[in-house]
């Protein structure tokens, strides 16, 4: 399921934007990450309310989500100044992409993987995979692929 | 496959479809609109995570 979703999202991303510039793809990826992080916090709150996750896991997920949001805000601030994805802007964005990747790893390793309820875990993992797909697009752009 | 597993698979497929449709919808927005949408979503998520964490303490 995880691999299928990631492939679907990356395909949707490129099929709907095959003529897009690298800059536009980066803007779209950042918007996709924002949307995914919002859905993740939705699912986090709903899962805690339903008693499907415990407070410690919910707290870890919320903290890592907030960290990822702040890094994504920094990427957009850079994109606003850059107006195109040149070497200088790429270098500055790389650091923030690494921060998002670290937050997502923490979300997965210390949050989602600890969730015992299989339905809540699968839902959180599905959303996380969507965010990782957008992040993968950004990483590919920064590597010049 | 039992009913619970099928229900969960359908729920996940629905969620995955929503994510893909959102990517498609966003492709129709301008760069400025996408940047503004990201700002709006991020501000909302940050405010919600803050309130959520305060509520847990």
N, CA and C atoms of all chains as a GROMACS GRO file, in nm:
protein
  606
    1UNK      N    1   0.083  -0.121   0.000
    1UNK     CA    2   0.000   0.000   0.000
    1UNK      C    3   0.086   0.126   0.000
    2UNK      N    4   0.190   0.124   0.087
    2UNK     CA    5   0.277   0.241   0.100
    2UNK      C    6   0.346   0.274  -0.033
    3UNK      N    7   0.401   0.170  -0.096
    3UNK     CA    8   0.473   0.190  -0.222
    3UNK      C    9   0.378   0.234  -0.332
    4UNK      N   10   0.257   0.176  -0.332
    4UNK     CA   11   0.158   0.211  -0.435
    4UNK      C   12   0.119   0.358  -0.422
    5UNK      N   13   0.092   0.401  -0.299
    5UNK     CA   14   0.053   0.541  -0.278
    5UNK      C   15   0.165   0.635  -0.319
    6UNK      N   16   0.288   0.604  -0.278
    6UNK     CA   17   0.400   0.691  -0.313
    6UNK      C   18   0.413   0.701  -0.464
    7UNK      N   19   0.400   0.588  -0.533
    7UNK     CA   20   0.411   0.588  -0.679
    7UNK      C   21   0.297   0.668  -0.741
    8UNK      N   22   0.175   0.652  -0.688
    8UNK     CA   23   0.058   0.726  -0.739
    8UNK      C   24   0.077   0.876  -0.723
    9UNK      N   25   0.125   0.916  -0.606
    9UNK     CA   26   0.142   1.059  -0.580
    9UNK      C   27   0.250   1.121  -0.667
   10UNK      N   28   0.360   1.050  -0.680
   10UNK     CA   29   0.468   1.103  -0.764
   10UNK      C   30   0.422   1.110  -0.909
   11UNK      N   31   0.348   1.005  -0.953
   11UNK     CA   32   0.296   1.004  -1.090
   11UNK      C   33   0.198   1.120  -1.110
   12UNK      N   34   0.106   1.140  -1.013
   12UNK     CA   35   0.008   1.249  -1.023
   12UNK      C   36   0.080   1.382  -1.029
   13UNK      N   37   0.184   1.394  -0.950
   13UNK     CA   38   0.260   1.517  -0.945
   13UNK      C   39   0.321   1.550  -1.081
   14UNK      N   40   0.383   1.450  -1.143
   14UNK     CA   41   0.452   1.474  -1.270
   14UNK      C   42   0.355   1.479  -1.389
   15UNK      N   43   0.249   1.396  -1.385
   15UNK     CA   44   0.154   1.396  -1.497
   15UNK      C   45   0.082   1.530  -1.504
   16UNK      N   46   0.047   1.586  -1.386
   16UNK     CA   47  -0.026   1.713  -1.387
   16UNK      C   48   0.069   1.833  -1.399
   17UNK      N   49   0.198   1.808  -1.404
   17UNK     CA   50   0.289   1.921  -1.413
   17UNK      C   51   0.411   1.890  -1.495
   18UNK      N   52   0.390   1.814  -1.604
   18UNK     CA   53   0.507   1.770  -1.680
   18UNK      C   54   0.580   1.886  -1.748
   19UNK      N   55   0.507   1.998  -1.772
   19UNK     CA   56   0.573   2.114  -1.835
   19UNK      C   57   0.621   2.216  -1.732
   20UNK      N   58   0.603   2.185  -1.605
   20UNK     CA   59   0.640   2.281  -1.502
   20UNK      C   60   0.791   2.299  -1.493
   21UNK      N   61   0.830   2.421  -1.453
   21UNK     CA   62   0.971   2.446  -1.426
   21UNK      C   63   1.008   2.381  -1.293
   22UNK      N   64   1.138   2.370  -1.269
   22UNK     CA   65   1.184   2.314  -1.141
   22UNK      C   66   1.130   2.400  -1.027
   23UNK      N   67   1.129   2.532  -1.048
   23UNK     CA   68   1.080   2.622  -0.944
   23UNK      C   69   0.935   2.591  -0.909
   24UNK      N   70   0.851   2.577  -1.012
   24UNK     CA   71   0.708   2.550  -0.987
   24UNK      C   72   0.689   2.413  -0.919
   25UNK      N   73   0.769   2.316  -0.961
   25UNK     CA   74   0.759   2.185  -0.896
   25UNK      C   75   0.794   2.195  -0.747
   26UNK      N   76   0.893   2.279  -0.716
   26UNK     CA   77   0.931   2.298  -0.576
   26UNK      C   78   0.818   2.366  -0.499
   27UNK      N   79   0.754   2.466  -0.562
   27UNK     CA   80   0.641   2.535  -0.497
   27UNK      C   81   0.527   2.436  -0.473
   28UNK      N   82   0.500   2.352  -0.571
   28UNK     CA   83   0.392   2.253  -0.557
   28UNK      C   84   0.426   2.149  -0.450
   29UNK      N   85   0.552   2.109  -0.446
   29UNK     CA   86   0.592   2.010  -0.345
   29UNK      C   87   0.575   2.068  -0.204
   30UNK      N   88   0.613   2.194  -0.187
   30UNK     CA   89   0.598   2.257  -0.055
   30UNK      C   90   0.450   2.265  -0.016
   31UNK      N   91   0.365   2.300  -0.113
   31UNK     CA   92   0.220   2.306  -0.085
   31UNK      C   93   0.167   2.167  -0.050
   32UNK      N   94   0.218   2.065  -0.119
   32UNK     CA   95   0.176   1.928  -0.091
   32UNK      C   96   0.217   1.884   0.048
   33UNK      N   97   0.337   1.925   0.090
   33UNK     CA   98   0.385   1.891   0.224
   33UNK      C   99   0.295   1.959   0.329
   34UNK      N  100   0.260   2.086   0.303
   34UNK     CA  101   0.171   2.159   0.396
   34UNK      C  102   0.038   2.087   0.413
   35UNK      N  103  -0.019   2.048   0.300
   35UNK     CA  104  -0.148   1.979   0.302
   35UNK      C  105  -0.138   1.848   0.381
   36UNK      N  106  -0.030   1.774   0.355
   36UNK     CA  107  -0.011   1.646   0.422
   36UNK      C  108   0.007   1.662   0.573
   37UNK      N  109   0.085   1.764   0.613
   37UNK     CA  110   0.109   1.785   0.756
   37UNK      C  111  -0.021   1.825   0.827
   38UNK      N  112  -0.105   1.899   0.755
   38UNK     CA  113  -0.235   1.937   0.814
   38UNK      C  114  -0.322   1.811   0.835
   39UNK      N  115  -0.322   1.724   0.734
   39UNK     CA  116  -0.400   1.600   0.745
   39UNK      C  117  -0.344   1.510   0.856
   40UNK      N  118  -0.213   1.514   0.871
   40UNK     CA  119  -0.149   1.430   0.974
   40UNK      C  120  -0.194   1.474   1.114
   41UNK      N  121  -0.198   1.606   1.136
   41UNK     CA  122  -0.242   1.654   1.267
   41UNK      C  123  -0.391   1.626   1.287
   42UNK      N  124  -0.469   1.634   1.178
   42UNK     CA  125  -0.612   1.595   1.185
   42UNK      C  126  -0.623   1.451   1.237
   43UNK      N  127  -0.546   1.362   1.173
   43UNK     CA  128  -0.553   1.220   1.207
   43UNK      C  129  -0.500   1.195   1.348
   44UNK      N  130  -0.398   1.271   1.388
   44UNK     CA  131  -0.341   1.259   1.523
   44UNK      C  132  -0.448   1.293   1.628
   45UNK      N  133  -0.514   1.406   1.609
   45UNK     CA  134  -0.617   1.448   1.704
   45UNK      C  135  -0.734   1.349   1.707
   46UNK      N  136  -0.777   1.307   1.588
   46UNK     CA  137  -0.890   1.214   1.581
   46UNK      C  138  -0.856   1.080   1.646
   47UNK      N  139  -0.732   1.034   1.626
   47UNK     CA  140  -0.690   0.905   1.683
   47UNK      C  141  -0.684   0.911   1.835
   48UNK      N  142  -0.636   1.024   1.888
   48UNK     CA  143  -0.629   1.037   2.035
   48UNK      C  144  -0.771   1.042   2.092
   49UNK      N  145  -0.856   1.118   2.024
   49UNK     CA  146  -0.996   1.133   2.070
   49UNK      C  147  -1.066   0.997   2.072
   50UNK      N  148  -1.035   0.914   1.971
   50UNK     CA  149  -1.099   0.782   1.961
   50UNK      C  150  -1.034   0.680   2.054
   51UNK      N  151  -0.928   0.721   2.121
   51UNK     CA  152  -0.858   0.629   2.211
   51UNK      C  153  -0.771   0.528   2.137
   52UNK      N  154  -0.742   0.558   2.008
   52UNK     CA  155  -0.663   0.464   1.928
   52UNK      C  156  -0.513   0.483   1.949
   53UNK      N  157  -0.472   0.599   2.001
   53UNK     CA  158  -0.330   0.620   2.034
   53UNK      C  159  -0.322   0.679   2.174
   54UNK      N  160  -0.203   0.666   2.236
   54UNK     CA  161  -0.192   0.722   2.370
   54UNK      C  162  -0.134   0.865   2.363
   55UNK      N  163  -0.136   0.933   2.478
   55UNK     CA  164  -0.095   1.074   2.482
   55UNK      C  165   0.051   1.094   2.443
   56UNK      N  166   0.138   1.000   2.484
   56UNK     CA  167   0.281   1.014   2.453
   56UNK      C  168   0.304   1.011   2.302
   57UNK      N  169   0.238   0.915   2.234
   57UNK     CA  170   0.253   0.906   2.088
   57UNK      C  171   0.195   1.031   2.022
   58UNK      N  172   0.079   1.075   2.070
   58UNK     CA  173   0.015   1.194   2.012
   58UNK      C  174   0.105   1.316   2.028
   59UNK      N  175   0.170   1.326   2.143
   59UNK     CA  176   0.258   1.440   2.170
   59UNK      C  177   0.380   1.436   2.076
   60UNK      N  178   0.440   1.318   2.063
   60UNK     CA  179   0.556   1.303   1.974
   60UNK      C  180   0.519   1.341   1.831
   61UNK      N  181   0.404   1.293   1.786
   61UNK     CA  182   0.360   1.322   1.649
   61UNK      C  183   0.336   1.472   1.631
   62UNK      N  184   0.270   1.535   1.729
   62UNK     CA  185   0.241   1.679   1.718
   62UNK      C  186   0.369   1.762   1.717
   63UNK      N  187   0.465   1.725   1.803
   63UNK     CA  188   0.591   1.801   1.810
   63UNK      C  189   0.670   1.790   1.679
   64UNK      N  190   0.679   1.666   1.626
   64UNK     CA  191   0.754   1.647   1.501
   64UNK      C  192   0.681   1.712   1.384
   65UNK      N  193   0.548   1.710   1.388
   65UNK     CA  194   0.470   1.777   1.282
   65UNK      C  195   0.500   1.927   1.283
   66UNK      N  196   0.500   1.986   1.402
   66UNK     CA  197   0.528   2.130   1.414
   66UNK      C  198   0.669   2.163   1.363
   67UNK      N  199   0.766   2.077   1.393
   67UNK     CA  200   0.904   2.099   1.344
   67UNK      C  201   0.906   2.097   1.190
   68UNK      N  202   0.836   1.998   1.134
   68UNK     CA  203   0.834   1.986   0.987
   68UNK      C  204   0.764   2.107   0.924
   69UNK      N  205   0.659   2.155   0.988
   69UNK     CA  206   0.587   2.274   0.938
   69UNK      C  207   0.682   2.394   0.934
   70UNK      N  208   0.757   2.415   1.042
   70UNK     CA  209   0.848   2.530   1.047
   70UNK      C  210   0.955   2.522   0.938
   71UNK      N  211   1.007   2.402   0.914
   71UNK     CA  212   1.107   2.386   0.807
   71UNK      C  213   1.044   2.413   0.671
   72UNK      N  214   0.920   2.370   0.653
   72UNK     CA  215   0.851   2.394   0.526
   72UNK      C  216   0.823   2.543   0.506
   73UNK      N  217   0.793   2.614   0.615
   73UNK     CA  218   0.773   2.759   0.606
   73UNK      C  219   0.903   2.827   0.560
   74UNK      N  220   1.015   2.777   0.612
   74UNK     CA  221   1.145   2.835   0.574
   74UNK      C  222   1.173   2.810   0.425
   75UNK      N  223   1.132   2.694   0.376
   75UNK     CA  224   1.150   2.664   0.232
   75UNK      C  225   1.070   2.763   0.148
   76UNK      N  226   0.946   2.787   0.189
   76UNK     CA  227   0.863   2.880   0.110
   76UNK      C  228   0.918   3.023   0.118
   77UNK      N  229   0.970   3.062   0.233
   77UNK     CA  230   1.030   3.196   0.245
   77UNK      C  231   1.145   3.209   0.145
   78UNK      N  232   1.222   3.102   0.134
   78UNK     CA  233   1.335   3.102   0.039
   78UNK      C  234   1.284   3.104  -0.106
   79UNK      N  235   1.180   3.027  -0.133
   79UNK     CA  236   1.125   3.022  -0.268
   79UNK      C  237   1.070   3.159  -0.309
   80UNK      N  238   1.013   3.233  -0.215
   80UNK     CA  239   0.958   3.366  -0.246
   80UNK      C  240   1.070   3.461  -0.288
   81UNK      N  241   1.183   3.450  -0.221
   81UNK     CA  242   1.296   3.538  -0.253
   81UNK      C  243   1.362   3.493  -0.383
   82UNK      N  244   1.371   3.362  -0.402
   82UNK     CA  245   1.449   3.309  -0.515
   82UNK      C  246   1.383   3.332  -0.650
   83UNK      N  247   1.254   3.308  -0.660
   83UNK     CA  248   1.176   3.317  -0.785
   83UNK      C  249   1.223   3.219  -0.893
   84UNK      N  250   1.334   3.157  -0.875
   84UNK     CA  251   1.373   3.044  -0.961
   84UNK      C  252   1.467   2.956  -0.879
   85UNK      N  253   1.478   2.831  -0.921
   85UNK     CA  254   1.556   2.737  -0.841
   85UNK      C  255   1.701   2.734  -0.892
   86UNK      N  256   1.778   2.839  -0.857
   86UNK     CA  257   1.917   2.842  -0.903
   86UNK      C  258   2.007   2.777  -0.796
   87UNK      N  259   2.137   2.778  -0.825
   87UNK     CA  260   2.231   2.709  -0.736
   87UNK      C  261   2.228   2.762  -0.593
   88UNK      N  262   2.221   2.897  -0.581
   88UNK     CA  263   2.224   2.958  -0.447
   88UNK      C  264   2.099   2.920  -0.367
   89UNK      N  265   1.981   2.932  -0.430
   89UNK     CA  266   1.858   2.900  -0.358
   89UNK      C  267   1.851   2.751  -0.326
   90UNK      N  268   1.901   2.669  -0.419
   90UNK     CA  269   1.902   2.524  -0.393
   90UNK      C  270   1.980   2.493  -0.267
   91UNK      N  271   2.097   2.554  -0.252
   91UNK     CA  272   2.183   2.525  -0.137
   91UNK      C  273   2.112   2.560  -0.008
   92UNK      N  274   2.036   2.672  -0.008
   92UNK     CA  275   1.967   2.712   0.115
   92UNK      C  276   1.847   2.622   0.144
   93UNK      N  277   1.784   2.577   0.037
   93UNK     CA  278   1.666   2.492   0.056
   93UNK      C  279   1.707   2.351   0.102
   94UNK      N  280   1.823   2.306   0.057
   94UNK     CA  281   1.871   2.171   0.094
   94UNK      C  282   1.871   2.152   0.246
   95UNK      N  283   1.916   2.255   0.319
   95UNK     CA  284   1.924   2.244   0.465
   95UNK      C  285   1.784   2.226   0.525
   96UNK      N  286   1.687   2.300   0.473
   96UNK     CA  287   1.550   2.289   0.527
   96UNK      C  288   1.485   2.157   0.488
   97UNK      N  289   1.516   2.109   0.369
   97UNK     CA  290   1.465   1.978   0.326
   97UNK      C  291   1.519   1.869   0.420
   98UNK      N  292   1.646   1.884   0.458
   98UNK     CA  293   1.706   1.787   0.552
   98UNK      C  294   1.634   1.794   0.687
   99UNK      N  295   1.595   1.915   0.728
   99UNK     CA  296   1.521   1.929   0.854
   99UNK      C  297   1.385   1.860   0.847
  100UNK      N  298   1.316   1.876   0.734
  100UNK     CA  299   1.186   1.809   0.718
  100UNK      C  300   1.206   1.658   0.720
  101UNK      N  301   1.307   1.612   0.648
  101UNK     CA  302   1.334   1.467   0.642
  101UNK      C  303   1.360   1.413   0.784
  102UNK      N  304   1.436   1.490   0.864
  102UNK     CA  305   1.466   1.446   1.001
  102UNK      C  306   1.338   1.441   1.085
  103UNK      N  307   1.251   1.541   1.067
  103UNK     CA  308   1.125   1.543   1.143
  103UNK      C  309   1.036   1.426   1.102
  104UNK      N  310   1.033   1.395   0.972
  104UNK     CA  311   0.950   1.283   0.926
  104UNK      C  312   1.003   1.151   0.978
  105UNK      N  313   1.136   1.141   0.986
  105UNK     CA  314   1.196   1.018   1.039
  105UNK      C  315   1.159   1.002   1.187
  106UNK      N  316   1.163   1.114   1.259
  106UNK     CA  317   1.126   1.112   1.401
  106UNK      C  318   0.978   1.076   1.416
  107UNK      N  319   0.896   1.136   1.327
  107UNK     CA  320   0.752   1.106   1.328
  107UNK      C  321   0.728   0.956   1.312
  108UNK      N  322   0.801   0.899   1.218
  108UNK     CA  323   0.784   0.757   1.190
  108UNK      C  324   0.842   0.670   1.302
  109UNK      N  325   0.969   0.694   1.334
  109UNK     CA  326   1.039   0.605   1.428
  109UNK      C  327   0.988   0.617   1.572
  110UNK      N  328   0.962   0.740   1.617
  110UNK     CA  329   0.925   0.760   1.758
  110UNK      C  330   0.774   0.778   1.776
  111UNK      N  331   0.703   0.806   1.667
  111UNK     CA  332   0.559   0.827   1.678
  111UNK      C  333   0.478   0.716   1.616
  112UNK      N  334   0.469   0.717   1.484
  112UNK     CA  335   0.377   0.626   1.413
  112UNK      C  336   0.411   0.479   1.439
  113UNK      N  337   0.538   0.444   1.438
  113UNK     CA  338   0.575   0.303   1.459
  113UNK      C  339   0.538   0.252   1.598
  114UNK      N  340   0.520   0.344   1.693
  114UNK     CA  341   0.484   0.304   1.830
  114UNK      C  342   0.334   0.285   1.847
  115UNK      N  343   0.257   0.332   1.750
  115UNK     CA  344   0.111   0.322   1.762
  115UNK      C  345   0.070   0.175   1.756
  116UNK      N  346  -0.007   0.132   1.856
  116UNK     CA  347  -0.043  -0.010   1.862
  116UNK      C  348  -0.169  -0.041   1.782
  117UNK      N  349  -0.263   0.054   1.776
  117UNK     CA  350  -0.388   0.031   1.704
  117UNK      C  351  -0.358   0.023   1.553
  118UNK      N  352  -0.385  -0.093   1.489
  118UNK     CA  353  -0.346  -0.110   1.348
  118UNK      C  354  -0.414  -0.012   1.252
  119UNK      N  355  -0.542   0.022   1.278
  119UNK     CA  356  -0.612   0.112   1.187
  119UNK      C  357  -0.553   0.253   1.196
  120UNK      N  358  -0.531   0.301   1.320
  120UNK     CA  359  -0.474   0.435   1.338
  120UNK      C  360  -0.333   0.440   1.279
  121UNK      N  361  -0.257   0.334   1.301
  121UNK     CA  362  -0.120   0.327   1.250
  121UNK      C  363  -0.119   0.333   1.097
  122UNK      N  364  -0.208   0.254   1.034
  122UNK     CA  365  -0.212   0.249   0.888
  122UNK      C  366  -0.253   0.384   0.830
  123UNK      N  367  -0.348   0.451   0.898
  123UNK     CA  368  -0.392   0.582   0.849
  123UNK      C  369  -0.279   0.685   0.858
  124UNK      N  370  -0.211   0.687   0.971
  124UNK     CA  371  -0.100   0.781   0.990
  124UNK      C  372   0.012   0.752   0.890
  125UNK      N  373   0.039   0.622   0.868
  125UNK     CA  374   0.145   0.584   0.774
  125UNK      C  375   0.111   0.626   0.631
  126UNK      N  376  -0.018   0.614   0.596
  126UNK     CA  377  -0.060   0.652   0.461
  126UNK      C  378  -0.036   0.801   0.438
  127UNK      N  379  -0.073   0.882   0.537
  127UNK     CA  380  -0.053   1.027   0.524
  127UNK      C  381   0.096   1.059   0.519
  128UNK      N  382   0.172   0.992   0.605
  128UNK     CA  383   0.317   1.015   0.608
  128UNK      C  384   0.380   0.980   0.473
  129UNK      N  385   0.332   0.874   0.412
  129UNK     CA  386   0.384   0.836   0.279
  129UNK      C  387   0.357   0.945   0.177
  130UNK      N  388   0.238   1.007   0.187
  130UNK     CA  389   0.205   1.118   0.096
  130UNK      C  390   0.301   1.234   0.113
  131UNK      N  391   0.332   1.267   0.238
  131UNK     CA  392   0.425   1.378   0.264
  131UNK      C  393   0.565   1.341   0.212
  132UNK      N  394   0.604   1.216   0.236
  132UNK     CA  395   0.737   1.171   0.191
  132UNK      C  396   0.748   1.176   0.038
  133UNK      N  397   0.635   1.150  -0.030
  133UNK     CA  398   0.638   1.156  -0.177
  133UNK      C  399   0.666   1.298  -0.224
  134UNK      N  400   0.601   1.397  -0.160
  134UNK     CA  401   0.626   1.538  -0.197
  134UNK      C  402   0.770   1.576  -0.163
  135UNK      N  403   0.818   1.529  -0.049
  135UNK     CA  404   0.955   1.558  -0.009
  135UNK      C  405   1.053   1.495  -0.110
  136UNK      N  406   1.019   1.376  -0.157
  136UNK     CA  407   1.103   1.308  -0.257
  136UNK      C  408   1.113   1.389  -0.386
  137UNK      N  409   1.002   1.453  -0.424
  137UNK     CA  410   1.004   1.538  -0.544
  137UNK      C  411   1.101   1.654  -0.522
  138UNK      N  412   1.092   1.717  -0.403
  138UNK     CA  413   1.182   1.829  -0.372
  138UNK      C  414   1.328   1.783  -0.374
  139UNK      N  415   1.353   1.667  -0.313
  139UNK     CA  416   1.492   1.617  -0.308
  139UNK      C  417   1.545   1.590  -0.447
  140UNK      N  418   1.459   1.533  -0.535
  140UNK     CA  419   1.502   1.507  -0.673
  140UNK      C  420   1.538   1.636  -0.745
  141UNK      N  421   1.454   1.740  -0.723
  141UNK     CA  422   1.480   1.868  -0.789
  141UNK      C  423   1.612   1.927  -0.744
  142UNK      N  424   1.637   1.916  -0.613
  142UNK     CA  425   1.759   1.975  -0.558
  142UNK      C  426   1.883   1.901  -0.604
  143UNK      N  427   1.864   1.772  -0.636
  143UNK     CA  428   1.977   1.694  -0.686
  143UNK      C  429   1.990   1.712  -0.838
  144UNK      N  430   1.899   1.791  -0.895
  144UNK     CA  431   1.904   1.821  -1.038
  144UNK      C  432   1.858   1.708  -1.126
  145UNK      N  433   1.772   1.617  -1.070
  145UNK     CA  434   1.724   1.503  -1.149
  145UNK      C  435   1.604   1.543  -1.232
  146UNK      N  436  -0.967  -1.264   0.392
  146UNK     CA  437  -0.963  -1.129   0.446
  146UNK      C  438  -1.094  -1.100   0.522
  147UNK      N  439  -1.085  -1.058   0.650
  147UNK     CA  440  -1.209  -1.035   0.724
  147UNK      C  441  -1.266  -0.895   0.696
  148UNK      N  442  -1.388  -0.873   0.748
  148UNK     CA  443  -1.458  -0.747   0.718
  148UNK      C  444  -1.381  -0.624   0.769
  149UNK      N  445  -1.320  -0.640   0.886
  149UNK     CA  446  -1.244  -0.528   0.944
  149UNK      C  447  -1.130  -0.486   0.852
  150UNK      N  448  -1.059  -0.588   0.800
  150UNK     CA  449  -0.945  -0.560   0.712
  150UNK      C  450  -0.992  -0.493   0.583
  151UNK      N  451  -1.104  -0.543   0.529
  151UNK     CA  452  -1.157  -0.484   0.406
  151UNK      C  453  -1.198  -0.338   0.430
  152UNK      N  454  -1.264  -0.314   0.545
  152UNK     CA  455  -1.308  -0.177   0.578
  152UNK      C  456  -1.188  -0.084   0.589
  153UNK      N  457  -1.081  -0.134   0.653
  153UNK     CA  458  -0.961  -0.052   0.669
  153UNK      C  459  -0.897  -0.026   0.533
  154UNK      N  460  -0.889  -0.129   0.449
  154UNK     CA  461  -0.830  -0.114   0.316
  154UNK      C  462  -0.908  -0.010   0.234
  155UNK      N  463  -1.040  -0.012   0.246
  155UNK     CA  464  -1.123   0.085   0.172
  155UNK      C  465  -1.099   0.226   0.225
  156UNK      N  466  -1.089   0.235   0.358
  156UNK     CA  467  -1.065   0.366   0.420
  156UNK      C  468  -0.930   0.424   0.374
  157UNK      N  469  -0.829   0.338   0.368
  157UNK     CA  470  -0.696   0.384   0.326
  157UNK      C  471  -0.695   0.421   0.178
  158UNK      N  472  -0.769   0.341   0.098
  158UNK     CA  473  -0.777   0.372  -0.045
  158UNK      C  474  -0.844   0.508  -0.064
  159UNK      N  475  -0.947   0.537   0.018
  159UNK     CA  476  -1.016   0.665   0.011
  159UNK      C  477  -0.923   0.780   0.047
  160UNK      N  478  -0.844   0.757   0.150
  160UNK     CA  479  -0.749   0.859   0.195
  160UNK      C  480  -0.643   0.883   0.086
  161UNK      N  481  -0.593   0.774   0.028
  161UNK     CA  482  -0.493   0.786  -0.079
  161UNK      C  483  -0.552   0.861  -0.198
  162UNK      N  484  -0.678   0.833  -0.231
  162UNK     CA  485  -0.743   0.902  -0.342
  162UNK      C  486  -0.752   1.052  -0.314
  163UNK      N  487  -0.788   1.085  -0.189
  163UNK     CA  488  -0.796   1.228  -0.150
  163UNK      C  489  -0.662   1.298  -0.171
  164UNK      N  490  -0.555   1.230  -0.133
  164UNK     CA  491  -0.421   1.289  -0.145
  164UNK      C  492  -0.385   1.312  -0.292
  165UNK      N  493  -0.416   1.212  -0.375
  165UNK     CA  494  -0.384   1.225  -0.518
  165UNK      C  495  -0.469   1.336  -0.581
  166UNK      N  496  -0.597   1.342  -0.545
  166UNK     CA  497  -0.685   1.447  -0.600
  166UNK      C  498  -0.639   1.586  -0.557
  167UNK      N  499  -0.587   1.594  -0.434
  167UNK     CA  500  -0.538   1.723  -0.386
  167UNK      C  501  -0.417   1.769  -0.469
  168UNK      N  502  -0.329   1.674  -0.503
  168UNK     CA  503  -0.214   1.708  -0.588
  168UNK      C  504  -0.264   1.760  -0.723
  169UNK      N  505  -0.368   1.694  -0.777
  169UNK     CA  506  -0.423   1.734  -0.907
  169UNK      C  507  -0.487   1.873  -0.896
  170UNK      N  508  -0.564   1.895  -0.788
  170UNK     CA  509  -0.631   2.024  -0.771
  170UNK      C  510  -0.528   2.138  -0.762
  171UNK      N  511  -0.421   2.112  -0.689
  171UNK     CA  512  -0.321   2.216  -0.669
  171UNK      C  513  -0.248   2.251  -0.798
  172UNK      N  514  -0.248   2.156  -0.893
  172UNK     CA  515  -0.176   2.183  -1.019
  172UNK      C  516  -0.244   2.296  -1.098
  173UNK      N  517  -0.371   2.327  -1.065
  173UNK     CA  518  -0.443   2.435  -1.135
  173UNK      C  519  -0.420   2.572  -1.073
  174UNK      N  520  -0.346   2.578  -0.964
  174UNK     CA  521  -0.324   2.706  -0.896
  174UNK      C  522  -0.193   2.771  -0.944
  175UNK      N  523  -0.189   2.904  -0.938
  175UNK     CA  524  -0.067   2.976  -0.974
  175UNK      C  525   0.037   2.958  -0.863
  176UNK      N  526   0.161   2.997  -0.892
  176UNK     CA  527   0.266   2.987  -0.790
  176UNK      C  528   0.231   3.069  -0.666
  177UNK      N  529   0.182   3.192  -0.688
  177UNK     CA  530   0.146   3.278  -0.574
  177UNK      C  531   0.034   3.216  -0.491
  178UNK      N  532  -0.064   3.158  -0.561
  178UNK     CA  533  -0.176   3.094  -0.490
  178UNK      C  534  -0.127   2.974  -0.410
  179UNK      N  535  -0.036   2.898  -0.469
  179UNK     CA  536   0.018   2.780  -0.399
  179UNK      C  537   0.099   2.822  -0.275
  180UNK      N  538   0.178   2.928  -0.291
  180UNK     CA  539   0.257   2.976  -0.176
  180UNK      C  540   0.163   3.025  -0.066
  181UNK      N  541   0.056   3.096  -0.106
  181UNK     CA  542  -0.041   3.146  -0.007
  181UNK      C  543  -0.115   3.030   0.060
  182UNK      N  544  -0.149   2.928  -0.019
  182UNK     CA  545  -0.218   2.811   0.037
  182UNK      C  546  -0.129   2.740   0.138
  183UNK      N  547  -0.001   2.728   0.104
  183UNK     CA  548   0.095   2.666   0.196
  183UNK      C  549   0.106   2.746   0.324
  184UNK      N  550   0.111   2.879   0.312
  184UNK     CA  551   0.118   2.966   0.431
  184UNK      C  552  -0.003   2.944   0.521
  185UNK      N  553  -0.120   2.942   0.456
  185UNK     CA  554  -0.245   2.927   0.531
  185UNK      C  555  -0.250   2.792   0.603
  186UNK      N  556  -0.218   2.685   0.530
  186UNK     CA  557  -0.221   2.552   0.591
  186UNK      C  558  -0.120   2.539   0.705
  187UNK      N  559   0.002   2.591   0.681
  187UNK     CA  560   0.106   2.578   0.783
  187UNK      C  561   0.071   2.658   0.909
  188UNK      N  562   0.017   2.779   0.889
  188UNK     CA  563  -0.020   2.862   1.005
  188UNK      C  564  -0.129   2.790   1.086
  189UNK      N  565  -0.224   2.733   1.014
  189UNK     CA  566  -0.333   2.661   1.081
  189UNK      C  567  -0.279   2.538   1.157
  190UNK      N  568  -0.190   2.462   1.091
  190UNK     CA  569  -0.136   2.341   1.155
  190UNK      C  570  -0.053   2.378   1.278
  191UNK      N  571   0.028   2.483   1.267
  191UNK     CA  572   0.110   2.524   1.382
  191UNK      C  573   0.022   2.566   1.499
  192UNK      N  574  -0.082   2.645   1.470
  192UNK     CA  575  -0.173   2.690   1.576
  192UNK      C  576  -0.242   2.569   1.641
  193UNK      N  577  -0.280   2.474   1.558
  193UNK     CA  578  -0.350   2.356   1.611
  193UNK      C  579  -0.258   2.266   1.692
  194UNK      N  580  -0.135   2.246   1.645
  194UNK     CA  581  -0.042   2.161   1.722
  194UNK      C  582  -0.012   2.228   1.857
  195UNK      N  583   0.001   2.361   1.856
  195UNK     CA  584   0.030   2.434   1.981
  195UNK      C  585  -0.087   2.415   2.080
  196UNK      N  586  -0.209   2.438   2.032
  196UNK     CA  587  -0.327   2.424   2.118
  196UNK      C  588  -0.342   2.279   2.167
  197UNK      N  589  -0.314   2.186   2.076
  197UNK     CA  590  -0.323   2.043   2.108
  197UNK      C  591  -0.224   2.006   2.218
  198UNK      N  592  -0.099   2.052   2.204
  198UNK     CA  593   0.004   2.020   2.303
  198UNK      C  594  -0.029   2.084   2.437
  199UNK      N  595  -0.080   2.205   2.434
  199UNK     CA  596  -0.119   2.272   2.560
  199UNK      C  597  -0.233   2.194   2.627
  200UNK      N  598  -0.322   2.141   2.546
  200UNK     CA  599  -0.435   2.064   2.598
  200UNK      C  600  -0.392   1.933   2.661
  201UNK      N  601  -0.277   1.881   2.618
  201UNK     CA  602  -0.228   1.753   2.671
  201UNK      C  603  -0.164   1.770   2.808
  202UNK      N  604  -0.115   1.891   2.838
  202UNK     CA  605  -0.041   1.911   2.964
  202UNK      C  606  -0.134   1.930   3.084
   0.00000   0.00000   0.00000
